[in-house]
Amino acid sequence: GLRVDPKNLDARVDYSLCLYQSGREEEAFAQNVIVLRQDASNVHALFNLGAIYGNKGMTDSAAYYWKKLIASHPHNDLAQKAEQNLKQLVDEKPTL
């Protein structure tokens, strides 16, 4: 899908999840950054970057992306999940 339409953000987010689940974390990270360059408040990319950072133990960076998501989309289901993950940052690793 991205070959046909490189600006398809939904396809790029889906691709980032596939990369992440395949153990290609850095590539997944890069795909989410590309999404945010095109849409700075993309709910999925913000959530995913928070999860990637959270899983690395980089809690300040995880919190940054999740707080940005919550502020931009307070009523979105992923914002609610981000709020839960923020509460658990110290004790557990968040998941994508």
HELIX and SHEET records of a PDB file:
HELIX    1   1 LEU A    9  GLN A   21  1                                  13    
HELIX    2   2 GLU A   25  GLN A   38  1                                  14    
HELIX    3   3 VAL A   43  ASN A   55  1                                  13    
HELIX    4   4 THR A   59  SER A   72  1                                  14    
HELIX    5   5 ASP A   77  GLN A   88  1                                  12    
END                                                                             
